[in-house]
């Protein structure tokens, strides 16, 4: 009852028992202790008082199918030594403190500071620390509100054990030799789409938290088949040089989030949330079998009426290699839920952000697809008003493009191709709908691979180009009109291809004047608008 109570279990076997050395919360009790040494405990329940800085010590013992609750208010300490075995065991506190885990650990749940999650009482004074010194096979690790720490020793392997950090500016680090597999990492609250069981109950419906969280995967650490989610705030995921990562899913929440890849990786899905997000792929690394999305919409149970994307930045460094990679400036098309099984066919809106996708010099792209928005051609959007972003897609100099598709989709997009592009197998450049511009730095691009472009920009470099009426017909949308911007260093052969000067001039919204030329291809009349400074012959 009230006071500093101590329970010592030594050289004993305990089965199907209830141990409670305190007052069931009636009084504010003292510092209670449960000390277990050289014992076996099975199918039991233990609990210290609701108040006080209580402690748990397990030495050279085996604990199975047992739940241990240590103080609902207070700073606790719990230690499990290297000679102990825990299997199907839960250790929980509603306060804060430090849990130190060694020994043989299988299906071990450790929850430090979960009282705030149920009550949402704003008590952020409790700090949570979980130290993991040995391998873990199954379980669940949760810290609470405040800036918390989960520390994992070098060489430790954790398998099938979710990690939930909750509110606070938390940092989770996988250091030298740490391996984390087949788990989920919640840098905020749990993902509402996930429902898993712990200690016989379903996941509590925790609130979403706004905080700035960080996940660092360092040199010689391994992370495989892991789902990482974050909530609102500025969250950062760093995959450092020398790490080993594959088959992971990253989903960020609202806020300006960052995923920084400094090492080669494969088999990943990256879905950035609402906010100005950044995916940075470092120089000279290889990314394979990966999908990258600038936005992520949480549709809930029945879809949504309107969605609005954000301005996102996806950058690939020099000498990097992308193989079997898909990049979307927006969310995947099927997140718009246009199927009437999700909602009645009422008019809906989808607004994409003005995204930037840039590939630096000397990159190699093999079996790569890049979409300014969301690969809309695969969905039924007859009941959705699409407002695409004005996206910028840039391919640097000396790129190798092997079976590559680039689609600006909805909006007034700019697609730039640098000098000396090495095109292998197939290349498709599609501006999509809107007034789209193709910028080229030299004449290495075959225009037969281009469609749905409204403007050809020759202002970078010097050009010598001849265009037939069929070239322009194939490059443009239904109005069969192409505008060409350039200067006196650009030379355009039109007369040999049958073009005729109309004698008219038009001026665009920026005050730039263009001479108009016409030609025919079959039954189609084709029009060129050529900036006056361009040399036409």
N, C-alpha and C positions, 0 to 999 in steps of 0.2 A: 504494500500500500504506500502511503505517503512516506517520503524519505529516500535515502540512497540505498536502493535494493540491489542485491547481488545474487545471481543464480550461477552456481558452479556445477557443471556436469563433467565428471572425470571417470574414465574407465567404466563407462556405462553403455547400456543399450536402451534406447527410448523408441517406442513405436506407438503411433496413433495417440499422441498426447497433446495436451494444451498447456502451455507454460506462459504465465503472465505475472512477472514480478512487480506489479504496480497496481494502480488504482482505477483502471478503466476510465480515466479522465475525470473522475469526480473532483480530485484535488490537484493542485499544481505540485507535482512530485519532484523528486530530486534526480540525481545522476544514477540511473540504473545500469546494471551490467549483466550480460549473459556471457559466460565463459565456458567453452566446450573444449575438452582435451581428451585425446585417446578414447573417443566414444563414437558410437553409431546412432544416428537419429533418423527415423523414417516416418513418413505419413503424419507429420505433426505440424503444429502451429505455435509460434512463439511471438510474444509482443512485450516490449517494455512500455513504460508509461507514455502518455500523450505529451508530456512536457519534460524538459530537462535535456542536458547534453549526455545522452546515453551511449553505450558502447557494446560492441559485439566482438568476441575473439574466438576463432576456430583454429585449433591446433591438432595436427595428426588425427583428424577425425573424418568420418564419412557421413555426409548429410544427403538424404534423398527424399524427393517428393515432400518438401517442407517449405512453408512460408514463414519468413521472419520479418516482423515490422519493428522498426526502431524509432521511437519518438515521432510524434506528429509536429512538434514545435521544438526546435533546438538544433544544435550542431553536433552531429554524431560522429563516431569513429567505428569502423568495422574492418577487421583484418582476417584474411584467410591465408594460412601459411602454405608452404610448398608441399607439405606432406599430407595435405587434406584433399578430399574428393567431394565436389558438389555436383549433384545430378538432379535436374528438375527442382531447382531451388529458387525461391524469390527472396531478395533482400530489399526492403523498401524503407524509406523515411519520408515524412512529409515536411521535414525541416531542411537542413543542409548538412554539410560535412564532407567526410572523406571515406571512401571505401577502397581497400587495398586487397587485390585479388591475386593469389598464387594458386598452386595446386592443380589438380585435374578438374577442369571445368566443363560441364556438359549441360546444356539447356539451363543456363543461369540467367535470371532476370535481376537486374540491379537498377532500382529507381531511386534517385536522390533528388529530393525537392519536387514532389508532385502535388502537395497540398494546394499550392497556389494555382495549379492548373484547374482543379475542381472548383475552388472558391473564387478564383480571379480577384484575390484581395489585394493585389499590388504589392505584396511583401517581397521586395527584391534584395533583402539584406542577406538571405541565405545563399552561400556559395557552395557549389557542388564540385567535387573532385572524385573521379573514378580512375584508379591506377590498375592497369592490367599487366601482370608479369608473366603469365603463362598462356598457352594456347586455349582457345575457346571454341567449342563445337556446339553451336546453338545457344540461343538466349535472346536477351533484349537489354540494352543499356540506355537509360534515360536520365538526363539532368534537367534542371528546372529553370526558373527565372533567374536573371542575373548573368554575369560573365562566368562561365563554367569551363571545366577542363576534363577531358578524357585523355589520359596519358597511357600510351601503349609502348611497352619495352621493345627494344631491338630484337628481331627474330621471331616475334609473336605472330601466330596465325589465328585469325578470327574468321569463322565460317558460319553462315546462316544465323547471324545475330544483328538485328537492326540497331541503329544508334540514333537517338533522338535528343537534340540539344535544347530545343524550346527557346524561350525569349532570352534576349541579351545578345551582346556582340561577342559571339562565341567563335573559337577557332578549333578545328579538328585537324590533327596532324598525323599522317602516316610516315614515320621516319624510317631510317635505314633498316632494311630487313623485315619490315612489317608487311604482312599479307592480309588483305581483307577481301573475302569472297562471298558471293551469293547472299548479299545483305542489302539493306536499305539504310540510307543516311538521311535523316530529316534535320536540316540546319535550322528549321523553325519548328512549327507544329507538324503533326502528321499530315500526310497527303490524304484528303478526304476520299479519294478513290480507292485507297488501300484499306482493307479490313482484315486484320489478322487477330489471332487468339493469343492471350497471355493469361496464365493462371485461371483458365476456365471462363474468361469473359472476353467480349469483343472490345475493340479499340474504343476508348472514350472519345467523345467528340470535343477535342480541344480547340480553343480559338486560334485564329491565325495571328502571328506576331510580326511586328515591324522591328527589324534589327539588322545589323550589318555583320554577316557571318562569313567565315573563310574556311575553305577546305584546302589543305596543302598535301600533295602526294610527292614525297621527296625521292632523291636518288636511292635506288635499290629497293624501294617499296613497290608492292604489287597491289593493284585493285582490279578485280575481275568480276563481271556479272553483278554489278551493283547499280541500284537506282538511287540517285542523289537528288533531293528536292530542297528548295529554299523558299522562304515566304517573302513578305514585303521587306524592302530595305535594299541597301547596296551590298550585294553578295558577290564573293569572288572565289573561283575555283582555279587552283594552280596545279598543273601537271608538270612537274619539274624534270629537267634533264636527268637521264639515268633511271627514271621510274619505268614501271611496266604496267600498262593499263590496256584493257580490251573488254569489249562486250558490255559497256556501261551505258546507262541512261542518265542524262542530266536535265533537270527541269527547274528553272528559276521562277520566282514570283515577280510581283510588281517592284519597280525600282530599276536603277541603272546597274545591271549586273555584268560580270565579266567571267569568261572562261578563257584561260590562257594556257595554250599547249606549247610546252617547250621540248617535248619528246614525242617520238613517233608513237602512234596508237592506231587501233583498228576496232571495228565492230561497234561503234558508239552511236548514240542518238542524243542530240543536243537541242533542247527546246527552250528558248529564251522567253521569259514572260513579258508582260506589258511594261514598257519603259525603254529608255535608250540603252540598249544592250550591246555588248562587244564580245565577239569571238575572235581571238588572235591566235594564228598558227605561225609559229616561229620559223626562222630561216632554216633551210636544209633538213627539215624533218619530213616524214612520210605519214600521211593519214589515209587509211584504207577502210572501205566498207562502212562508211559513216554517213549519217544524215544530220544536217544542221538547219534549224528553223529559227528565224528571227523573232517569232512570236509564239505564244501558247495560250489558248483560250480554254478556260475551265467551263465546260458546257453544263455541268450539273446533270440533272436527270432528264430534262426535256429540251435541251438545246437553249438558244437565246435568240432574242429578236435582232439586236444590233451588235456588231463587234467593231472595234477600232484598233488598228495596229499602231505600232510605234516606229520611230526612226532607229534602225539598228545598223551595226557596223560589223562586217565579217571580213577579216583581213588575212591573207595568206602571204607569208614571207618569201624572200628571195630563195631560189633553188629548192623550194619545197616541192613535194610530189603529192598529188591527190589521185587516188585510184579507187574507182567505184564509189564515188562520193556524190551526194545530192545536196545542194545548197538552196534554201528558200529564204527570201527576204521576209516572208510572212509565215503564218501557220500552215500546216498541211491542209489541202483543200477539204478533206473530209471532216475537219473540225467545224466547218460552217453548218453542218447538219441540215443540208437542203432536202434530205429525204423526208417525205411527208409522214413517215412512221414516227418521226421525232416531234413534228408539230404540224398544225394545219398550214395549207399553202397560202399564207398571207405574205405580203410584201415585206422583205427584210433588207437590212443594209449591212454592207461590209466595206470598211474603209481601211486601206492598207497604208503603212507609213512610207516615208521617203527613205528607202534603205540604200546603203552603200556596200557593195561587194567588190573587193579589190584583190587582184592576184598580182604579186610583185614580179620583177624581172626573173627570167631563167627558170620559171616554174614548169613542171610537167603535169599535164592533166590527161588522165586516161580513164575513159568510161565515166565522164563527169557530166552532171546536169546542173545548170544554174538558172534559178527562176527569181525574177525581181519580186514576185509576189508569192503565189501559192499553187502553181500548176493547175490553174482553173480549168484547163481543157478536159480534165478527167472527171469533173463534177457537173451536176445539173444545177445551173444557177438561174433558171427561168423565173424564179420568184425572189431573186436577190438583186438589189441594186448595188453593183460593184463600183467602188471608187478606188482605183489603184493608186499606189504611190508613184511619185516621180523618182524612179530608182536610177542609180548609177552603177554600172557593171564595168569594171576595168580589168583588162588583161595586159600585163606588162610586156616589155620587150623580150625577144628571144624565147617566147613560150612554145612548148611542144603541146599541140592540141590533137589528141588521139581519141576519136569517137567522142566528141564533145557537143553538148546542146546548150545554147544560151537563149533564154526567153525573157524579155522584159515584161511581158504580160500587160496588165491594165495600167494606164498612166502614161505620162510623157517621159519616157526613159531615155537614158544615154548609155550606149554600149561602145566601149573603146577597145580597140585591138592595137597593141604596140608593134614595134618594128620586128621584122624577121620572124614572123610566126611560122613555125614548122608544123604544117597541117598534115596529119596522117589519118588514113581511113576516112571517116565521115566527120563533118562539121556542119552544124545547123545554127544559124543566128536568126532569131525571130524577135522582131520588136514588139509584137503583140498589138493591142489596140492603143489608141492615143497617138500623139505626135512624137514619134521616136526618132532618135538621132544615132547614126553609126559614125564613129570617129575612127579613122585609120591613119597610122603613122607612115606607112609605105604602101606599095602596090602588090604585096604578097597575097592578099586575100582574093579568093575566087568569089565573085559576086553571085554566082549560081547557088551559093550556099546561104544566101541572105534573102529574107522576106519580111514584109510588113514594116518597112523603113520609110519614113517621110523625109528625112534629111541625111545627106552624106556630107560629113565634115572633113575637109582636106587641109585644115589650117595648120596641122602639125606635119612638118616635113615637106618635101617637094614631090610632086606626083605627075605622072604621065599616064593618063587613063583614056580609054575609048569605051564608050557605052553604046550598045545597040538598043533599039526600041524594046526588044525582048528582055534584055537585061533589066531595064527599068520596069517593065511590066511584071516581071517575076519578083522584083525587090519590093514593090509597093503594094498598098491595099487597093480597094476597089476604085479609088479615084485616079489611079494610074499617073500620079504626079509625084515627082521627086525634086527636092530642093538641094542644091549643091553649094556649100560654103567653102571659100578658099581665098588665095591671094595670087600675086603675080608669079610666084614660084610653081604654081599648079597649072598643068597643061591638059586640056580636054579636047580630044579628037571627036568632033560631032559630024562634020561635013561628010566624011567618008562613010558614015553610018546612016546617012539620009536625013539628018536632022535639019530643020528649017527654022530660021529665026523669025519669030512672029512680029518683030518690030515693037513689042510692048515690054514695059518694065513694071515690076511690082516692088513695093517697099514693105518690109516686115515691121513688127512692132518695135524693133530696136533701131529703125531708120536705115537699115541696110538694103541696098537696091539689088535687084536680080533681073537679068535679061531672060526672056521666055523663049523656049524652043519647043517645037512639036515634031512628032513623028507618028507613024502608024505601024501596028503589028496585027495583021489580020483585020478584024472588024474594030479593033481598039485604037483609040487616039491616046497617045502617050505624051506627057508634058514634062519638060525640064525647066527648072528655075535656077539659073546659074549666076552666082555673085559676080558683079561687074568686074572685079579685079582679076578673076580667073582668065587665063589665056585660052581662048576657044579658037580652034582651027579646023 
